[in-house]
Amino acid sequence: MSVRAAGPDTERVATAPRLVLGRDRDLAELYALVDGIEDRGGALVVHGEAGIGKSTLLAAARERALDRGVTVVSTAGALSEAQLAFAGLHQLLLPLLGRLDLLPDPQQRALETAFRIAEGDAPDLFLIGLATLGLVAERSSETPLLFVVDDAQWLDRPSSEVLAFVARRIESDPAVLLFGIREGLSSCFDDADLPELPLSGLDPDASNALLDLGAATLPVDLRRRILEEAAGNPLALIELPAAAAELGTDKSQSGPLPLTARLEQAFASRLTTLGADVQRLLLLTALDEVDLAELGRAASKPVEAADLEPAVAAGLGTLESGVFRFRHPLIVSAVKQAATADELRSAHAALARALADQPDRAVWHRAAAAAGPDEVVAEELDAAAQRAMNRGAGDVAVSAFERAAELTAEPKRRATRLYRAGDLARELGRSSEGVRLLRAALQIGLPAAENAMALFTLELADNTWSGSATIRDFARIARELVDSEEGKRALRALNTISVRAYWERLEDETRREIAAISDEIAVPPDNPSRLYVLGLVDPLGRGREVVEQIKRLSPVAMSDPEELFDAGVAASSVWAWNLGLPFLRAAASTARAQGRLSLLAHTLVWEAWADLYRGAVRDAITRSAEGARIAEEIRAPRYMVAARLAQAIAGAEQGEDEAHERLIAEAEALLVPLGAHPMLSLTAFARGRLALAGERFGDAYEHLVRIFDPAGVAFHPFVRGSALADLADAAARGDGDLEAVRGYLAEWEQVAAETRAPHLEVQVAYAAAILAADAVAERHFRAAIESAQAEWPFYVARAQLAYGAWLRRHRRMTQSRAPLREAVETFDALGLLRYAERARRELRASGERVRSRVAGGWAQLSPQELQIAQLAAEGLSNREIGEQLYLSHRTVESHLYRLFPKLGVTSRAQLRDALNPAPGS
């Protein structure tokens, strides 16, 4: 692939003084962004129809930046390079690549692999994004940077994704990204959540003024017609007068052509004045941006600049550095439309031969030259897809597999290629594209395993929750794979449906059958993927085995983040959150280092819930907020919902019920359309915890008991196990049905005994104390405190609070104070402000003087500020924090500057004490 650092088309810029007429407000917005670049970075998407003036405005911003000493790097998307992995990003970063050695090794390797500077493992797209962000941050620390990307809708998808990732994170660095997007053409910038500048047509005064500059002597009727046809489009106001003779001559035309077609027609009329040889050269150049040497090889004869001079004289483009550049993309379109199908295929075949030493470019021309099925070219596209995946460009691989399928005559092979394209699109979060491709594959016919996977994917995409039937299909296929001695594929199949099986209301027999299949797969008993399946599919029946096997594993001895994640989820799903957390922490750390955002998002959500159950609300807040943010970015709605619910619960411990109730309502609104009714148990749990934090015990009971009602939509057999202590609290302090809750307690005491799940054991001990008769309550309280001592400080403090309150009610004031004091200290340390205040009230009621505690400054921080403060308190540098959170080090520095006053500190050395104040302070 030839790579050129491209700049704005000079001919498109040449008309700038004319095309900026009537654009004062739009220019002011662009200039403000450029003028403030040293204080704050940013991004802007300039979009509008063809010819509306996007390129001219971007060029004006470019000139403004150059006048102010800003370094400007420009490129433009080209349809011919849309399937070349990272072509656009390479062009844009080419001037910065000399600073690659300043990046951390994983980031440096990621960019080198993406750009084929060196061979390496396939990098995650987001690691490439982080490396690009780091490169921009390093370079912009020397001089401010302006990136200008015109026709960004034609960038290759991986480049677009990386640039959108960077644009969302440019905050404090002196760097600005400007994108020009043509309306009506889809691109990944459509939903990139970036600021936009929409361009509309010029007003009548500006339109007349622009027309006067180029065609002041037009007859009145023709002038009116041109103004009407142009509708304020600057390019049309310049080009249509030159084609005035064409206007109105087609008597068969029932109405005016669309403006884009009219402009293409005007440009096409100029082609007819050129000789056949020039037209052939223009067609070749329109199909790929080739230099004169490549153009000569395609034309089978030497080509010199003089050969293209007639096209330059006709105003169709310019020659720059040995490359012919069309003046406007509509001219490219006009050239292609003027060619016959045979001429297009012939030109593509010629380009394929000329670019034979660049297989990733040549293969797309060979595919375009094919008049029908061609297995040889299809196999070359398969190879191109694999090369793209090796470089981290999955979207290019999807396109290659799909085009290969189109060239495949044999049905089974065609279906397999469509399936590979669709499955990869699914992995990349391209849901609609994946659905389209998988439906096409299913219509042709797939092998059993792929057929089941495709159906499962479509079920998820269609927002249905048929559940049992699909899961049984997978179980049947897994059994067939085991019988065929394909154990690894069987385990992958079971792994795929395990989370869905956890949430589905499956019969116990079905769960046992699925778990039994995993027993027949030849893997070690402590294999993390096997434990993942067992824990999620049958936590009641296999929970004890999972707990025992997890205890034999150590995260220190594991390096694969997916295995670490599987182990962490396996433990968490069987109520052993404390055992799973070290694996989840290690998985998150490794996923961060490898830039694997999808795995990181999933891990963060599980971590957040583990922290929540332990009462570590500050960690829960930061991890859930980050998990929600990334889940939204990678298009994982169910994980985003789970993250927001965890964030709402953790935040509610500090107050502001209204804000956190809003988070729960938003999550619930997302779940219902997704068809994820079993996950509504989490919204009931969140509302119950919110009410419990606000001491609205009756409301808390009503919400939580819904999780235990088999007839209700919020029922879930396993979520009950995490809500037992909260339900007991709500029932004992509210107006709940104590006998019913004691029945639930008896059921879960048996489960705890059978599984030896730590979270169940501490909850059962706590609930037994809360619900105990006075004659035996004290013994139960002491047992609850003792059972939770090791790893459950939240439950220790809750039991101490309840015990102290019980002692005070029984007029044992002096004895009540010790457990209440300890509860206050623990709640303060955990950041459980509302629990701490409740314990203080009880302590005051016991007769002890207690100072009111002002909420720590950390409670005023946003989740991201809190996370940055925590990492800084651990001794990480700004650069290290940025690498962890996918931010530039200058953005981290800016956050620290803003949060220091909130915490009342003046240096990093004071952060640890500010976040973890001493007891009683």
N, C-alpha and C positions, 0 to 999 in steps of 0.2 A: 504494500500500500504506500503510495507516495503521499507525503504529508507536507502541506504548505501552510505557513502562517499567513492566513488570508486577512485582507483588510476590506473596508467598505468599497463597493464598486465605485470607481471614480466617476463613471458617467452618471450613476444614480445620485452621486453627491454634487455633480456639477450644476444641477438645477436647483440647489439648495436655496439660494436667495429668492427664487420664485416660489418654491413649494412651501416655504415657511410663512407665506402670507396668511394672515388670519389665525396663526397658531401661537399667539402671545401667551395664552394661559397654559397651553401644553408645554411650551418652551420654558416657562417660568417654573413649572413643576420639575422638569428635568434639570434645569440649571440649579435649583435649590438642592437637589440631591447631590449634584456634582460639587457645588460650592461648599457643602457641609461635610465633604468626604473625610476630612482630617479629624472631625469630631465623632462621626458615627458612620458605620457602614450601612448597607441596605441593598435592596433589589427592587426592580420595577419591570413589569411586563407591559410593553406597549403593543396594543393589538388593534386591528382594524382591517378593512377589506383591502384587496390588492390595489396599489396605486394611491392609497389614502395619505401617504407621506411618512410612514414608519421609518423607512431607511433614512430619509432626510433629517428627521428629528434626532435619530440616533447619531447621525453624522454631526449634527449641530452640537450634541452633547459631547461627542468625541473632541471636536475642536475646542469647545469650552474647557474641557479637561486638560488638553495639551497646553492651552494658553496659561493654565495655572500650575504647570509643572507636574501634572499627574501622569503616571505611566499608563498608557492605553494599550490594551491587547484586544484585537478584534478577530472575529471569524464569522462565517455565515453558513447556515445549513444548506446542504445540497441534496436533492432527491437521489442523485446517483450514489451518494455515500450513506444513505439511510440504513443500509444493511452492513456497513463496515464497522466492526466493533471499536468503539471509542475513537472513531475518526475525528469527530468534532471536538472532543475533550483534548485529544492529542494536539490538534491545531492550536487550541486556545492556550494550552500549558507549555507549548514548545519553548517559548522564551524563558520559562521558569524552571525547566528541568535541570539546569545546572546546580540547583539548590536541593536536589533530591537527598544528598547526603546529610542534610540537616534534619531529616525526618527520622522518627524511630524506625528500627529495622523492619518490623512487620508492615508499616505503611510504605516504606521505600520499596520493599519487595512487591507489594500489591500494585503500585503504579508501574514498576518495571515489568511485571508480568502482563498487566493490562495493555501496555504499549509495546509488548514483545521486545523490550530492551534486554530482558533476561528470561530464562525459563524458571517456572516455579509452580507451586500448588495453586489451584484455581482460587483466586481471592474472592471474598465476599464483596458484593457491589458497594456495601456501606463502608467497608474498610477502604475501598478506593475513594469513596466520598470523604472519609475522614482524612486520608492522605492529601487529597486535593485541598481541603480546608486548611490543613497544616501548611501546605505549600503557599497558599494565598496569604496566610497569616505571616509566614516568614518573609515573603517578598514585600508585603505591604508595610512591614515595619521599617523598611528602608525609604520607600516613597509610596504615596497613595496609589492605588490601582483601580482602574476602570476597565471592566470587561464588557465588551459590546458583542452581542450575538444576534445577528440579523437572521431572518427566516428560520427561527429556532424550531419551528414546527417540522423542519426537515432534518434536524439532527438525528443521529442514530439514538435509539431509545436508551441504551446504557449511559451515553454522554448526558442526555437530558435528565435522567434520574440523578446522576451525580451532581450536576449543576443545580438542580432544584434542591437537593439535600444541602449543598453549600449555601445557596441563597437564603434558605430558611434559618441559617445559623450565623450569618454575617451580621453582627450587632455592633461590636465596639471596634472592630478592625477598620482601618481606613481603606475600605474596598467597597466598590459598588458594582453590581451586575445588572446590566440592561439587556432585556430580551425583546426582540421584535417578532410578533406572531401574526400570521395572516388568519383572519376570521374564516370560519367554515371548514378549516382543516384541523383535525384533532391532534392533540399532542399531550404529553404528560404534564405540561404546564397548565392545562385546563383546570386541574384540581390540586395544584401545588400550594395553594393557600399563600400566594404572594401578592403584594400590592400591584394594582393594575392601573394603567392609563389608557382608557378606551378612546379611540380617535373616530370622530364623526366627520361628515362632509363640511366643507367650508360654507360660511354663510353667503348670501347673495352678493354682498359688497365685495368680499374677498374673491369670490368666484369671478365676478366681472373684472376685477383688477388683474387677476392672473391671466384671464383670457386676453385682456388688452395688451399684456406684455408680449404675447406671441402671435396674436391674430386680431389686431385692432380693426382691420378693414373688412371683416366678415359682413356679408349682407345681414340685415336685421332678422329675417326669418331663419336663416341658417344659424345665426348666433343664438337665437332663442332655442332652436332645436338642440344645439350642442350643450347649452346650459342645462336644458331639461335632461338630456341623456347622461351628462356627467354627474348630475346630482351632487355637486360640490367636491367630486373626486379630483384632486390636483393633477394626477397623471392623465386622466381623461381630458381635462381642460387643455393640456399641452398637446396630447397626441391626436385627439379627434379632429381638430382643424386640419391637420396634415392629411387626413383621410376624408376631407369634406365631400369630395366627389362621390364617395361611397354611400353617404347618408341618403336614405330615402330612395335608393334606386331599385331595391328588391321589392317589386310590387306584390309578389306572392307572400311576403312576410306579413303575418297577421298583426304583429306588434313588434316593438323594439326588442333586440336581443338583450340578454343580461349584460351589464356593463363589462364584466370580465371577458365575456365572449366577444363583445364589440371591440375591446382593446386588442384581444388576440387577433381578431379579423384585420384590424388596422395594421398590426405588426406583420401579419402574414402577407399582406398586399405588397410589402417591401421585398419579400423573398422572391417574388416572381420576376423582379428586375435583375436578379443575380443569375449567373451561369450555373449549369448543373454541377460542375466540380465544386464550386463554392457551397452550393446547397448541401452537397454530400458531406463536406467538411463540417458545416454547421450542424448537421444532424449528428455526426459522430461526437462533436463537442457538446451537444445538448444532452447526449446520453451518458457522458462521463466527462469530468473535468480533467482532460488529458493535456499534456504539454505537446509542443511541436514534434518532438521525437516520437512520442507515443502515437500522435495523430498520423504521422508519416507511416508508421508500421501498420496502423489500421487501414490507411488509404492505399497501402502497397506501393507508395512512392514518396520521395522526400517532400516535406511540406515546409515552406518558409513563410515568414511573416507577410511577405508580399502577396501570398496566395489568399490571405484573409483580408487584405486591404479593402476589397469591394464591400465586405460586410461591415467593416469599420466606417467606410464612407456612407453607407446606408443608415448609419446611426443605430445599428443592432448591438454593438458592443465595442470593446477595446482589447488590445493586446497588452498584457502585463506580465513581465518576466517569462515570456515564452508561452503564456497561456491565454487563450481567447476567453474573455469574460463577457457574458451577455449583460446588456444594460439593465434588464429587468427579468424576473422569473417568467412573466407572461410571454416574453419573446421565446424563451425555452419551450414553453407550452405550445406556442404557435408553430415552432419548427417541428415539434413532434407530431402535431396534428396534421401538418401538411404532408407528412410521409405516409405511404401505404403500409399495410401490414407486412408485406414482403420486404419493403425497403427497411422497415424497423428491424426485422429479424436479421437481415443481411448486415446491417450496421452493428447490431449486437454481436453477431458472430465475428465480425472483423475486429471489434474491440476485445473480444475474448482471446483471439489470437495475439493481438498486440500486447495484452497484459498477462500473457501466460506465466511470466515470472512472479506475478502477484495473484496467487490462487484465490484469495478471498474476494478480490475484485472480479477476476475473470469468471468465476463460477456463476455469478449472478447474470453476467452477460450470456454465458452459455445457456443458462436456464431460460432467459428471455428470447434467445434465438431458437429454442426448441419449438417445432410446429405441433408436437404431440408428445405422448409418453416417451421417456428416455431414461432407462434404468441407469445408464452410465453417469449421466448428469445427476440423477437422484442420489446416487452413492457419493458423488463429489459434494453434494449439498449436505449429506449426512456428515461427511468429514469436516466440512466447514462449520457445521453446527457444533461438533465436538471441539474444534479449535476455539470457537467462540466461548463455549462453556469453560474451557481450560483458562481462558482469560477473564472469566467473571462476567461475561456478556450474555446472560441467559436469554434476554429478549431477542437478540440476533439469532440465537440457536432456535428459538421458537419459529421465527420466520423461515429459517432454512429447512427445518423439518416439515413445515407446512408446504413449502414450495416443492420439496422432494416428494411429498405425498401426491401433489398435483401432477407430477411427472411419472407416477408409478401406475402401471397397468394392472398388476396382479393385486386383487382385492385385499387379501390378508396382509400383504406387505404395506399397502396403502393405509389400511386401518391402523397398523402398528405405528407407522410414522405420524399419523394424525394423533394417535394416543400419546406418543412421546411429546409432541408439540403441546397438546392440551394439558398433560400432566405437569410439564415444565412451566407452562403459563400459570397453572394453579399454584405451584411452589413459589412463583414470583409475585403472587398476589394479584394476578391479572384475571380476576374471576370471570368476567363476561367473555373474554377471549378463550379462556380454558373451557368454559361451558360450550361455546360454539364448536370448538375443535373436538371435544369429547363426544358431543352429540353426533357429529359427522362420523367419528370412528365407530360409535355404537350402531349407527345405521348400516354400516358395512359388515360389522361383526368382529368381535374380539375374543381372544382366549378367556377362559373362565376368570382367572385372577384379575386380568386387566379390565374385564367387563364389570366385575364387582367394584373395583376401585373407581371406575368411571361413573357408575351409578351412585356410589357413595358421594363422590364429588358433586354430582348434579343435585343430589338431595340437599347437600349443604348449601349450594348456590341458590337453589330454589326456595330456601328458607322454610323447608319442611322438616318435620321431626317424626318420620314414620318409625324410626328406631328399630324395633325388635326384628322386623323382617330383614332389613339390611344387615343387621349385626349377625343374624343367623346365616345369611348368605355368606358373609365373610368367614364365619366359623366353619361352614361346610367346605369352603375353598381352602382354608388353612388345613383342615383335616386331609383333603386330597393332596395338598402339597407335602404334608408330613408323610403320607403313604407313598408318595413318589420320591421320598428322600430329599426333598427340597426344604429342609428345616429352616434355613435362614430366611427364605422368602415367606414361609409360613409365619415366622415370628414377626416379620415386617408387616404382614397383613393384620395380625392380631394387634400389633402396636398401633396401627393406623386407626383402629376403631375403639381403642381402649378408653380414651377420654369420653367418647360418645356413649360407650357402654356404661361408664360410671354414672352418667347423668340419666340414662334411660331407665325406665321402670321395668326391668327384666325379671322374669321368674328366677327363683333361686336355682332351679335345675339348669336353666340356660347358662347362668353364670358358672356353675360347677363344670358344665360341659366344655365351655370355652377355656376355663382354667386348666382342665385336664388335658386339652390339646397341647398346651405349652409344656406340660410335663413330659410329653413324648418327643420334644425337640432336643436334639443332642447338644445342649449347652450346659455349662456349670450351673449348679443350683443358685449361686449368687450372681449370675449374669444380670446386669442392671436392666437390660431390655425385658428379660423374663420377669423380673420383679416388678417392673413397671406395669406389665400386663396383669400379673396376679393382683397387685394392689388396687388397680383401677377397676378390674373386672369383678373381682370377688373379695372385697375388703373384709367382709364378715367371715367368710369361710377360710380365707388364706392369710388373714391379717397377722396371725401369730408367726407363721412361716416367714413372711416378709420382714417383720420386726427382727426376728432372730438372724436372718441372712444379712440385713442391713448392718446389724451390729458387728458383723464379721468384716465388713468393708471399711476402707478408710479413704477419704477424699485425697489425702496426701499421696496415696499410691496410684491415683488415677489422673489421667491427663486429658482424655477425650471429653469435651464439654457436653456432648450428647449423652455419654454414659453417666456423667456426673448429674446431669439433669434427670435422667431416668431414675437414678437411685434416689435423688431428692424427692421426686414426685411419688415414687413408690412408697417411701416412708410417710410422706405427708398424707397420702390417700388412705392410709390405715391408722390415722390419728397419732402418728409418731413425728409430729412437726419438729420437735427438738432434735430428733435423729436426722431428719431430712435437711435441716437448715445448713449444716456445714457443707453438704454436697451442693446445695443450691448456691451458696456463697461462692464456692469454687467454680461452679458452672458459669455463674455470671461474670466472674473475673476473667475466665478464659474466653468466654464469648466476647467480652469487651475487647480483649487484646486482639482477637481475630476479626473484629468488626462484624460479627454475625448478629445483626440486629434482630432478626426474627427469633432466634433462640434466646437472645438477651431479653426481649420483651416477655416471652413466655416465662422465663426464669424469674424475672423481676416480679411478676404477678404472683407466682407461687411463694416467693420470698416475702412479699408484702403480707400475704395472709398468714404465713408462719410467724412473722413479727407481730402481727395483730393478736394472734392467739396467745403469744407470750407477753403481750402488754407493752411491747417496745414500740410505742406509737410514733416516735420520731423517725425511726427506721421505716416503719410502715408507711408513713406519709411520703417520705422521699422516694421509696421504691415504687409505691403505687402510682405516684404522679409521673415518674419517669416511665414506668411500664405503660401507663395509659397514653402518654405522649408518643412513645415509639409504636405501640399497637395501632394507633390511629395512622401513623406514617406508613406502616407496612400493611395496612388494611386488614387488621385482625379484629373484627368487631366484638367477638365474644370475649377475647382477652381484654379488650378495652373496657367492656362493661364490668368484668370482674375487678379490674384495677380501680375503676372509679368507685365501686362499692366499698372496696377496702379503704380507699382514700376518705370516703365519707364517714366510715366508722371511726377511723383513726382521728380524723379532724374533729369529730363530734366530742371527743374526750376533752377538747379545749373550749367548747362552746359553739356559738353560731349555728344553732340547729337549722335555721332557715336555709343557709347556704348549702349545708350538707344534705338536707332533705331534697334540695333541688338536684344535687348530684345523683341521688337515688332515683328520683323521678325521671331524669334523663336516661339513666341506665335502663330503667324499666321500659321506657318508651322505645329503646333500641331492641330490647329482647323480644317483645311481642311480635313485631314484624319479622324477626329472624326465626320465628317459630320455636324459640328456645324456651318452651314453657317450664321444663324441669329446672332451669336456672333461676326461675322466679323465687325459688326457695332462698336464694342469696339476697334478693331484695327484701323478702320478709325478715330475714336475719338482720340485714342492715338497719331496717326500720326499728326492729326490736332493740338492737344495741343503741341506736340513736335515742330512743325513748328511755332506755335504761340509764344512759349517761345523764339525761335530763331529769331523772328521778320521776318519770311518768310511768310508774310501775304497772298500772292497769293497761295502759296502751302497749307497753312492752310485752306484757303477757299475751294480749290479743294478737300481736304480730308473730311472736315466736311460736305460739301453740299451733299456728297454721302449718308450720313445718312438720308437725307431728300428726296431722290429720290426713289419713290416707285418701279421703274423699275430696280434699282441696287441691287447687292448682299449685299451691306452694309446698306441697308435701315432697319430701325427699328422704329416702331411707338412710342415707349416709350423712347428709348435712345435719340430721338430728343429733348425731354424735358430737358435733361441734357446738351445739346450741343448748346442751343439757344444763350446764351450770347457769347460763343466763336465764333459762326458763325457770329454774328453781328460784333464782333471785327474784324474778318478776312475780312469780306466784306467791312467794312468802311475804313480799312487801306490798303487793297489790291485792287484788281480789280474785286471784286465780283459783282454779280447782286443784286443791292440794292433793286430793286422793288420786286424781288422774296423773298428776306429776309424779307422785310416789310410784305409780304403776310404771311410768316411763323409766324412772330411776331403777326399779327392779330389773327391767328388761336390759338396761345398759350396764348394770352391775355384772350381769352374766356375760355380756359381750366383752367388757373390760377384763374379766377373769379369763375368758377364752383367748383373747388376742394379746393380752398384756400390753395394750397400746398405751403409751405414757399419758397422752392428752386425755384419754378416757379415764384412766386411773385417777388423775388429779381432779377431774370434773366430778366423778362419782363420789370421791371423798368430800369434796366441797358441797355438793348438792345434798349428800346425806346429812351433813352438819346443819345446813340451812333448814332442812325439812324435819330435823329430829325433834322428838318430844323433849321438854325441858329436863326430864330425869336423866337422859343420856346425851344431851346436847354437848355438854362440856367435853366429854370424851371424844365425840366426833369432831369438834372444833380442833382439838389438839392433834387428832389423827390427820385432819385435812392439812393443817399447817406443816406437820412433819412430812407428809407424803409429797408435798410440793417443793420442799426446801431446795433440792438439788438444782433444778433447771426451770422452775416455774415461779419466779418471783411475783408475777402478777397474781397468781392464785394464793400464794402465801399471804400477800397483802390483803387480798379480798377476804380471806379467811380470818386474818387478824382484825380487820375492820368489823366483820360480822361478830366475831368472838368478843371484841371489846364492847360493841353495842349491846350484846347479850348480857355481858357482865354488868354493864351500867344499868340496864333495865332491871336487873336483879339486885340493884343497890350495892354492888361490890365495886364501888367507885375507884378505890385505890388500885385494885387488881386490873381494872379495865384500862388503865392509862398506858401500861407498858406495851401491850399489843397495838393500841391505837397510835402511840408514838412511832413504833416501827412501821406501821402501815402508812403513816404520813410520809415518812422518809422514803419508803420504797416507791410510793405513787409519785412523789416529786421527782425521784431519780428516773423513773420511767417516762415522765412527761404526761402522766395521767392527771391532768389538772382538776377535773371535776371529781374524780375519786378522792384526790388529795383534799379538796375542800370539804367533802362529806366527812372524811376522817377527822379533819380539824374541828368540824362542828361537834362530832361525838366527843372529841377530847375536851372541848370547852364545856360540854354538858356534864363531863365527869368532874368538873371543878378545877381543871388545870388552865392556867393562863396560856393562851396560844396567840402568837403573832399572826396576823393575816399575811399571807404570802402574795406578793405581787407576781403576776405571771411572768415567767422568764422572757427575756427579749427574744428568744428563739421562736416563741409563739407568734411573733409579729412577722416572721420571715415567710416568704413564699416557699413552696416545697423545693424549688431549685436552689434558692438562696440557702436554705437549711442544708441541703445536700453539699453544696460548695463549702459552707462553713464547717461541716463535719469532716470533710476530706482535708481541708486546710488545717483543722485542729489535729488531725492525725499526722501532720508533717509533710503532706504532699505539696509539691510546688504548683504554681499556676499551670505550667505546661503539663504536668502529670494529671492534674484535675481535668484539664481540657481533654486530654486523651481518653480519660475514663468516661466523660460525659458528652463527648462528641461536640465540643465547643473549642473555640480558639482560646489561647492563653490570655489574649487581651480582653475577651469577653468575660473570662473568669476574674481577671483583675478588676473589671468594671463592677461585677457583682459584689466582690469583696469590698470595694470602695463604698458601695451603697449600704451594705449590711453592717459594717462596723458601727456606725452611729446607732443603728437599731439595737445592737447588743451592748452598746455602751463601752466598746473597747477601742483601742487605738493601735493594736498590733496583733499579729497572728498568734503570738505567745499567750495572749489572754483568751483565745477562743475556747480552749478546752474548759476552762473554769466557767466561762459565760454560758456554754452549752450544758455543762454538768455542775451546777452550783452545789456547794457543800450543804449538807443537811442543816436545816434551820436558818439558812441565809435568806 
